[in-house]
Structure formats: C-alpha cells, structure tokens
Amino acid sequence: KFEIAAAAQPLYIAAISPQIARFQDKIRFNAILYGPGVSSSQDGMREVPAVLPAGITRRTGAGFEEAAYMTSPADLSVCDFVKTNPVMRNFAKEVGGRCMEELDLPKDYKDAIQADTTTFSWWLYSFNHRAAQPGTYYLQSWLTDSVTNATAQGKYEVTLGPWTWSGYASQAVEVEAQSQGTDCSCAVNAQSYKENYPERLGNLDPQLYVEELPGGSCDASPPPATTCVTQARMQYLSEDSAIEWAGIFELSAGRTYEWTFRAYFDGAAEAYGYPDPGMDVFITPASSLAAATAAADAALKVAPASTVSAEETLAIKDMDEQTSQLISFTDPAVASSTRVLLQPTVDGDVAVLTQHVPTEFMAHFLVDRASGEYVFPKSSTLYGELGDVPEEEEETPTASPALPLRTAPWLAAVLAAAVLALAVRR
C-alpha cells in the first residue's frame, strides 16, 4: 500500500531475485497494480488475466475497482528493459546470458553484516510507469514457474520510487512501511535472504536455506514443502513484558536437540558480535502458546534462576515448576556460535518463550543431533509495540518524492496472494 500525491506522477517499479542456483531461470515476476485511474491502456500495463494461477485471487471491493497487470519481459538475457531507468541502468550488466544486478557495498556501509561485500541478483522486472491519479495504491505480486506459469517458490524484492533518486527513505518511513502486522520467518537479514557469506552468520550451514524453501512449482504433486511462514505480530503480553517471541516445537523423548545461536561478522570492524550477550527463556510442555504465556510472562519479569552455557542442557519442566533460564553466549572472540541442548523425556509439544527474537541470532530452528534433521516450530508469534516509530525519528517527515521504497525480501510461496505493505530496502 502506498500513496500517490499528483496526477501523472512518475512511478518506477522493479523486481530482482538473488543469485541462488535452485531458482535460476525458473521464476518470473507478476503483479497487479490497483489504484485510481489504473488501466491496461497505460504504458507498460496489460489486462488482468481472466484466470490467475492457483492461490492468486484478484482483490475486490473499495479501492480495488481499477487494476492492471504487469509481468517479466520475455527476454531476460539482455538489460534493455532496465537501462531505460537512469539510476538502475548503473546496476545492470549482462553476465553469462542473463541480465544481473551487481551490488558492491563499501566497508563503511550502514548494515555491518553487508559491509565490504559483492552480490549479484537477477533482474525480473523494471519499468518507468506513471500513476494516473493521486490517491491510495496497492501492489499485489507473486512469482510463477517460467515453464508452467503456476505459482512458484522463490525470493524476490520489489523497488517502488520515482524515476530518479539520490538516496533511500528514512528510518521512520521504513517503520511505517513495515508495520503490516506480520513478519516472514525466513530471510531474516540481508545475508540469509541472499544466501551469501555463510561465515558472516556464525558459519551457518547453507543446507538450512534448502530445508526452509526448496523451490519449485507449487502445482507439483506433492507441492514443495516450505517452513517459511508469516508470523503474527501481537502486542506485548503485558505493560512491562520481556517476551518478544514464542513458538511450539514438537519433540520426541530420548532425543537430543541442538539449539545454536550465531554471532554475526561485522565487515567494518572485522570481528564477530552478538546482538545481545545472552537471552532469557521459558520452556515448558504445552499444547498451545496460550496455555503458557501467563506463566512465562511472569517468569521473565524476574531474574533467571539458572544460567546455561555452551553444550549445557536447558531444563524442560512443568509450568508450575518452571522458572526462566539465561542462555549465556560464548565470547565471540572465542567462538562464532553458542550451542545449547534440549533433551525431552516425553513425546509432545514444547512451548519456548524468549526475551529476544531467535531469528536475531539465526536460531529459529533446532537440529536433531542424531539424524541431523532440522526441526522448525509448528507455530510462532512475535510480540512488540505495534506501529512504534523510534523516538529519534518521530519528527522525520514522510517519504520524499526523491526517495525510493524497496521491499524487504519477500518469499513468493508465503506472500503470493498478499497485497504487500511496501517496505524499505534495508
């Protein structure tokens, strides 16, 4: 969702997908633009297909009456469709028979995990549109299989902005754009989205990405499974609650599960560091998160009763016996990750409620030590202040027409039919 201020306002729309082998030449970008005066007669627009891929539904109702369709050009081997934009033409080059974006980031880049890196992405779409009339607009986008045209799994990001710009939107605009009420459980930072530089994520095993999102056409039989799901974002459990995340894991008695927290490499400082030195947790057998939230909320408001360090085991106790536990992370100068263990004594669901969001440490999954199987939560919830804008940014004006909005990484399998609340590129 975004606003257009004037008739015939330049509106640049683009999409790229990170260079990941399992998605190469297998996906195409598709979108429906809704808004006042939107028509297939406009340059670069088409009629919305009468039949859309399974899982995609054209929106109806107030604000969605006028619409048009856009899709990837037939030939993605050359960059002519990108070079019409005076900014993005500088980030388009033909490599190995494919139009690519090459992004070189300096050592002082604001996102330390990306500082001093070079990455490539495939161009999927780029067009200098014009908005017909001022008002509220929506962009609904998805990926399709390049052969079957069925909805497909993949990763992509969308840019919205004027035809030219000289910077990115403010933090306040980013917060506003991303206050949509859900978050994706995958692609939690720029490197995990691009699947590059695993050493910068505490030497993360790249197989995780395949387990989360294997890729493929969603009309396959059976369709490719994915653990990438949208997480509900809820208001804090209470006024002074310390809980930011909760999840349910299905675990088996007698198994040992590894829970690994990773330090990130700071490209500018050339050193590893954790977002926080440790994390309080509350772990108990529970059939639902609702059954555990009151006890956990109370427990995390007081100092933890015990501390667990690397290779030690977290206690899993009944709710009336359980207290909070502190996971103390290993000094990143000694090791780039900290692994703790869970060893359930009975089969069943285990509720895990945490002081910080595990994805901050690439710790949103467990690994069965014996089999190597990845174990993801059956369900999860985020907690926070909804719609908060950082205090230092409260006086920042809304997006300047000279600044583009670029979405955070969206996963097509998850958000295929969603009308995206557009987010600023991180």
C-alpha positions as CSV (number, residue, x, y, z in Angstrom):
1,K,0.0,0.0,0.0
2,F,1.3,3.4,-0.9
3,E,0.2,6.9,-1.7
4,I,0.5,8.9,-4.9
5,A,0.4,12.7,-4.5
6,A,-0.2,14.0,-8.0
7,A,-1.6,13.0,-11.4
8,A,0.9,11.5,-13.8
9,Q,3.5,11.1,-11.0
10,P,6.5,9.0,-12.1
11,L,6.3,5.6,-10.6
12,Y,9.2,3.2,-11.0
13,I,8.5,-0.5,-10.3
14,A,11.3,-3.1,-10.3
15,A,11.9,-6.6,-9.1
16,I,15.1,-8.7,-8.6
17,S,15.8,-12.1,-7.2
18,P,19.1,-13.0,-5.5
19,Q,21.5,-15.3,-7.5
20,I,20.6,-18.6,-6.0
21,A,21.2,-21.7,-8.1
22,R,17.9,-23.5,-7.3
23,F,15.9,-20.6,-8.6
24,Q,18.0,-19.8,-11.7
25,D,15.9,-19.1,-14.8
26,K,12.9,-20.8,-13.1
27,I,10.8,-17.8,-11.9
28,R,9.0,-14.8,-13.3
29,F,7.6,-11.8,-11.6
30,N,3.9,-10.9,-11.8
31,A,1.9,-8.1,-10.2
32,I,-1.5,-6.4,-10.2
33,L,-1.5,-2.6,-9.6
34,Y,-4.7,-1.2,-8.0
35,G,-5.5,2.5,-7.8
36,P,-7.4,5.4,-9.2
37,G,-7.3,5.6,-12.9
38,V,-5.2,2.4,-13.3
39,S,-5.8,0.9,-16.7
40,S,-4.4,-1.6,-19.2
41,S,-4.2,1.2,-21.7
42,Q,-1.3,2.8,-19.7
43,D,2.2,2.3,-21.0
44,G,3.6,-1.0,-19.6
45,M,0.3,-2.3,-18.4
46,R,-1.9,-5.2,-19.5
47,E,-5.4,-6.5,-18.8
48,V,-5.5,-8.6,-15.7
49,P,-5.7,-12.3,-16.8
50,A,-9.2,-13.7,-16.5
51,V,-7.6,-16.8,-15.0
52,L,-4.9,-16.4,-12.4
53,P,-2.6,-19.2,-11.1
54,A,-4.0,-21.3,-8.3
55,G,-3.7,-19.5,-5.0
56,I,-3.9,-16.0,-6.5
57,T,-7.1,-14.0,-6.3
58,R,-7.8,-10.6,-7.7
59,R,-8.8,-8.3,-4.9
60,T,-12.2,-6.7,-5.0
61,G,-14.1,-4.0,-3.1
62,A,-13.4,-0.4,-2.3
63,G,-10.1,0.8,-3.6
64,F,-9.6,-2.3,-5.9
65,E,-12.0,-1.5,-8.7
66,E,-9.4,-0.3,-11.2
67,A,-6.5,-2.5,-11.9
68,A,-3.9,-3.6,-14.4
69,Y,-1.3,-6.4,-14.7
70,M,2.5,-6.4,-15.3
71,T,4.9,-9.3,-15.7
72,S,8.6,-10.1,-16.6
73,P,9.6,-9.4,-20.1
74,A,10.0,-12.4,-22.4
75,D,13.8,-11.9,-22.8
76,L,15.7,-11.6,-19.6
77,S,19.1,-12.2,-21.2
78,V,19.7,-8.6,-22.1
79,C,19.3,-5.5,-19.9
80,D,17.5,-3.2,-22.3
81,F,14.4,-3.2,-20.1
82,V,16.4,-2.0,-17.1
83,K,18.6,0.5,-18.9
84,T,15.6,2.8,-19.6
85,N,15.9,3.8,-15.9
86,P,18.6,6.4,-15.3
87,V,19.5,5.1,-11.9
88,M,19.2,1.3,-12.2
89,R,21.0,1.2,-15.6
90,N,24.1,1.7,-13.5
91,F,23.4,-1.6,-11.7
92,A,22.5,-3.8,-14.7
93,K,25.0,-5.8,-16.6
94,E,24.8,-8.9,-18.8
95,V,26.6,-11.8,-17.2
96,G,26.5,-15.4,-18.6
97,G,23.5,-14.7,-20.8
98,R,21.4,-13.1,-18.0
99,C,20.7,-9.5,-17.0
100,M,22.1,-9.1,-13.5
101,E,22.4,-6.5,-10.7
102,E,25.8,-6.2,-9.3
103,L,25.9,-4.6,-5.9
104,D,29.3,-3.6,-4.4
105,L,29.0,-2.3,-0.8
106,P,31.8,-0.4,0.8
107,K,33.5,-1.2,4.1
108,D,31.6,1.6,5.9
109,Y,28.2,0.5,4.6
110,K,25.5,1.2,7.3
111,D,24.5,-2.5,7.6
112,A,27.7,-4.0,9.0
113,I,26.7,-7.6,8.0
114,Q,26.8,-6.5,4.4
115,A,29.8,-4.1,4.6
116,D,32.6,-4.9,2.1
117,T,30.6,-7.5,0.1
118,T,29.7,-8.0,-3.6
119,T,26.4,-9.8,-4.5
120,F,24.5,-10.5,-7.7
121,S,20.8,-10.6,-8.4
122,W,18.7,-11.5,-11.4
123,W,16.6,-8.7,-12.9
124,L,13.0,-9.8,-13.2
125,Y,11.2,-6.6,-13.9
126,S,11.9,-2.8,-14.4
127,F,9.6,-0.2,-15.9
128,N,9.1,3.6,-15.6
129,H,5.3,3.8,-15.0
130,R,3.2,6.9,-14.4
131,A,0.4,6.9,-11.9
132,A,-2.8,8.1,-13.4
133,Q,-4.4,10.0,-10.5
134,P,-3.5,10.9,-6.9
135,G,-4.7,8.5,-4.2
136,T,-4.1,5.2,-2.5
137,Y,-2.5,2.4,-4.5
138,Y,-1.8,-1.3,-3.8
139,L,0.6,-3.7,-5.4
140,Q,-0.2,-7.4,-5.3
141,S,2.8,-9.5,-6.5
142,W,3.8,-13.2,-6.9
143,L,6.2,-15.4,-8.7
144,T,5.4,-18.0,-11.3
145,D,7.2,-21.0,-12.8
146,S,8.9,-19.9,-16.0
147,V,7.6,-23.0,-17.8
148,T,4.2,-23.9,-16.3
149,N,3.1,-20.4,-15.2
150,A,2.0,-21.9,-11.9
151,T,2.7,-20.1,-8.7
152,A,6.3,-20.8,-7.7
153,Q,8.6,-20.7,-4.6
154,G,11.3,-18.2,-4.7
155,K,12.8,-15.0,-3.2
156,Y,12.4,-11.5,-4.6
157,E,12.4,-7.9,-3.7
158,V,10.5,-5.0,-5.2
159,T,11.5,-1.4,-5.6
160,L,9.0,1.4,-5.7
161,G,10.0,5.0,-6.3
162,P,10.2,7.9,-8.7
163,W,12.2,7.5,-11.9
164,T,15.3,9.1,-10.4
165,W,16.5,9.4,-6.8
166,S,19.7,10.0,-4.7
167,G,19.1,8.1,-1.5
168,Y,16.8,5.8,0.5
169,A,13.9,6.6,2.7
170,S,14.3,7.5,6.4
171,Q,14.0,5.0,9.3
172,A,10.6,6.5,10.2
173,V,9.3,5.7,6.7
174,E,10.8,2.2,6.9
175,V,9.0,1.5,10.2
176,E,5.7,2.9,8.8
177,A,6.1,0.8,5.6
178,Q,6.8,-2.4,7.5
179,S,4.1,-2.0,10.2
180,Q,1.9,-4.6,8.5
181,G,1.3,-6.9,11.4
182,T,3.2,-10.0,10.2
183,D,6.8,-11.0,9.5
184,C,8.3,-13.8,7.5
185,S,10.1,-16.5,9.4
186,C,12.8,-16.8,6.7
187,A,15.2,-14.3,5.2
188,V,15.6,-12.5,8.5
189,N,18.6,-10.4,7.4
190,A,20.3,-9.5,4.1
191,Q,22.8,-12.3,4.1
192,S,20.2,-15.0,4.9
193,Y,18.0,-13.6,2.1
194,K,20.7,-13.6,-0.4
195,E,22.2,-16.9,0.9
196,N,25.7,-15.4,0.7
197,Y,28.7,-15.3,3.0
198,P,27.6,-18.0,5.5
199,E,30.7,-17.4,7.5
200,R,29.2,-14.0,8.4
201,L,26.3,-15.8,10.1
202,G,28.3,-17.8,12.6
203,N,29.3,-20.3,9.8
204,L,25.7,-21.2,9.2
205,D,25.1,-24.5,7.2
206,P,23.7,-23.4,3.8
207,Q,21.5,-26.5,3.8
208,L,19.2,-24.6,6.1
209,Y,18.0,-22.5,3.2
210,V,17.1,-25.5,1.1
211,E,15.2,-27.0,4.0
212,E,13.3,-23.8,4.5
213,L,12.5,-23.1,0.9
214,P,13.5,-25.8,-1.6
215,G,12.0,-24.0,-4.7
216,G,9.8,-25.4,-7.4
217,S,6.4,-25.0,-8.9
218,C,3.5,-25.0,-6.5
219,D,1.4,-27.2,-8.8
220,A,3.8,-30.1,-8.4
221,S,2.4,-33.3,-6.8
222,P,3.1,-33.1,-4.0
223,P,3.9,-29.4,-3.9
224,P,7.3,-28.5,-2.4
225,A,7.1,-28.1,1.3
226,T,8.3,-24.9,3.0
227,T,8.7,-23.8,6.6
228,C,8.7,-20.2,5.6
229,V,5.5,-18.8,7.1
230,T,4.2,-15.5,8.1
231,Q,4.4,-14.9,11.8
232,A,1.6,-13.0,13.6
233,R,2.9,-9.9,15.4
234,M,1.0,-9.2,18.6
235,Q,1.0,-6.5,21.3
236,Y,3.3,-7.2,24.2
237,L,1.7,-9.7,26.7
238,S,1.7,-7.0,29.4
239,E,2.9,-3.5,30.0
240,D,6.4,-4.5,31.2
241,S,6.6,-7.9,29.4
242,A,10.0,-9.1,28.4
243,I,8.8,-11.7,25.9
244,E,9.4,-10.9,22.2
245,W,8.8,-14.4,20.7
246,A,7.0,-17.6,21.4
247,G,7.0,-20.9,19.5
248,I,5.8,-24.5,19.8
249,F,8.2,-27.4,18.8
250,E,7.1,-31.0,18.5
251,L,9.9,-33.0,20.2
252,S,10.5,-36.7,20.9
253,A,11.6,-38.3,24.1
254,G,15.1,-39.5,24.3
255,R,16.4,-37.3,21.5
256,T,19.0,-34.5,21.9
257,Y,18.1,-31.3,20.1
258,E,20.8,-28.7,19.4
259,W,19.8,-25.0,19.6
260,T,22.6,-22.8,18.1
261,F,22.9,-19.0,18.5
262,R,25.2,-17.3,16.0
263,A,27.3,-14.2,16.2
264,Y,27.4,-12.0,13.1
265,F,30.5,-10.8,11.3
266,D,30.9,-7.0,11.3
267,G,32.5,-6.2,7.9
268,A,33.7,-2.8,9.1
269,A,35.1,-3.9,12.5
270,E,36.3,-7.3,11.0
271,A,35.0,-9.1,14.2
272,Y,32.1,-11.2,15.3
273,G,29.5,-9.9,17.7
274,Y,26.1,-11.0,19.1
275,P,23.1,-8.6,19.1
276,D,22.9,-9.3,22.8
277,P,25.2,-11.1,25.3
278,G,22.6,-13.6,26.3
279,M,18.8,-14.4,26.3
280,D,16.3,-15.4,29.0
281,V,14.0,-18.2,28.0
282,F,11.0,-20.1,29.5
283,I,10.5,-23.7,28.3
284,T,7.6,-26.0,29.3
285,P,5.5,-28.8,27.9
286,A,2.3,-27.1,26.5
287,S,-0.3,-27.9,23.9
288,S,-0.6,-24.3,22.8
289,L,1.2,-21.0,23.3
290,A,-1.9,-19.6,25.0
291,A,-1.5,-22.2,27.8
292,A,2.0,-21.0,28.6
293,T,2.0,-17.2,28.1
294,A,0.8,-16.1,31.6
295,A,3.4,-18.3,33.4
296,A,6.2,-17.3,31.1
297,D,5.3,-13.6,31.2
298,A,5.6,-13.7,35.0
299,A,8.8,-15.7,35.0
300,L,10.7,-13.4,32.6
301,K,9.9,-10.4,34.7
302,V,12.3,-11.6,37.4
303,A,16.0,-12.6,37.3
304,P,16.6,-16.0,35.8
305,A,17.0,-18.8,38.3
306,S,19.8,-20.5,36.4
307,T,22.4,-19.9,33.6
308,V,23.1,-22.3,30.8
309,S,26.3,-22.1,28.7
310,A,27.6,-23.8,25.6
311,E,26.9,-27.5,25.3
312,E,24.8,-27.5,28.5
313,T,21.2,-28.6,28.7
314,L,18.1,-26.4,29.2
315,A,15.6,-27.7,31.7
316,I,12.1,-28.6,30.4
317,K,9.8,-28.5,33.4
318,D,6.1,-28.5,34.0
319,M,4.6,-25.0,34.1
320,D,4.1,-24.8,37.8
321,E,7.8,-25.8,38.4
322,Q,9.5,-23.9,35.6
323,T,11.5,-20.7,36.0
324,S,13.3,-18.6,33.5
325,Q,16.8,-19.6,32.4
326,L,19.6,-17.4,31.0
327,I,21.4,-18.7,27.9
328,S,24.9,-17.1,28.2
329,F,26.5,-16.7,24.8
330,T,30.2,-17.7,24.3
331,D,32.6,-14.8,23.9
332,P,32.6,-14.2,20.1
333,A,36.3,-13.8,20.2
334,V,36.5,-17.5,21.2
335,A,33.7,-19.0,19.0
336,S,31.3,-17.5,16.5
337,S,28.3,-19.5,17.8
338,T,26.9,-20.9,21.1
339,R,25.1,-24.3,21.1
340,V,22.8,-25.4,23.9
341,L,20.8,-28.6,24.2
342,L,17.2,-29.7,24.8
343,Q,16.6,-33.3,25.9
344,P,12.9,-34.0,26.4
345,T,11.8,-37.0,28.5
346,V,8.3,-37.4,27.0
347,D,7.0,-37.0,23.4
348,G,4.9,-33.9,22.7
349,D,4.7,-30.2,22.1
350,V,7.1,-27.9,24.0
351,A,6.5,-24.2,24.3
352,V,9.5,-21.9,24.1
353,L,9.1,-18.2,25.0
354,T,12.1,-15.9,24.7
355,Q,13.4,-12.5,25.7
356,H,14.7,-11.8,22.2
357,V,13.6,-13.0,18.8
358,P,15.6,-16.1,17.9
359,T,16.0,-15.0,14.3
360,E,18.2,-12.2,15.6
361,F,20.8,-15.0,16.1
362,M,19.7,-17.3,13.2
363,A,18.4,-19.6,15.9
364,H,14.8,-20.1,14.7
365,F,15.2,-23.9,14.4
366,L,16.6,-26.9,16.2
367,V,18.7,-29.8,14.9
368,D,18.2,-33.4,15.9
369,R,21.8,-34.4,16.9
370,A,21.5,-38.0,15.8
371,S,19.7,-37.6,12.5
372,G,20.7,-34.1,11.5
373,E,17.1,-33.3,10.9
374,Y,16.0,-29.6,11.1
375,V,13.1,-29.0,13.5
376,F,11.1,-25.8,12.9
377,P,8.4,-24.5,15.2
378,K,4.8,-25.7,14.4
379,S,3.6,-22.2,15.2
380,S,5.1,-19.0,16.4
381,T,4.2,-15.4,17.5
382,L,6.1,-12.2,17.7
383,Y,5.4,-9.6,20.4
384,G,6.1,-5.9,20.4
385,E,4.7,-2.4,20.3
386,L,2.6,-2.3,17.2
387,G,3.3,0.7,14.9
388,D,6.0,2.2,17.1
389,V,8.3,4.7,15.5
390,P,11.7,5.2,17.2
391,E,11.7,8.4,19.3
392,E,14.6,10.0,17.5
393,E,12.7,9.6,14.2
394,E,9.3,10.8,15.3
395,E,9.8,14.3,13.7
396,T,11.0,12.9,10.4
397,P,8.6,13.8,7.5
398,T,7.0,11.2,5.3
399,A,8.9,9.9,2.3
400,S,10.3,12.5,0.0
401,P,9.4,12.1,-3.7
402,A,13.1,11.9,-4.3
403,L,13.5,8.6,-2.3
404,P,12.5,5.1,-3.4
405,L,10.9,2.4,-1.4
406,R,12.3,-1.1,-1.8
407,T,10.8,-4.1,-0.1
408,A,12.5,-6.2,2.3
409,P,12.9,-9.7,1.0
410,W,9.5,-11.3,0.3
411,L,9.1,-15.0,-0.3
412,A,6.7,-15.8,-3.0
413,A,5.5,-19.1,-1.6
414,V,4.3,-17.2,1.5
415,L,3.1,-13.9,0.2
416,A,1.9,-14.9,-3.3
417,A,-1.6,-13.6,-2.9
418,A,-1.0,-10.9,-0.4
419,V,-1.4,-7.2,-1.1
420,L,2.0,-6.1,0.0
421,A,2.5,-3.3,2.5
422,L,5.7,-2.0,0.9
423,A,8.8,-1.9,3.0
424,V,12.0,0.0,2.5
425,R,15.0,-1.9,1.3
426,R,17.3,-2.5,4.3
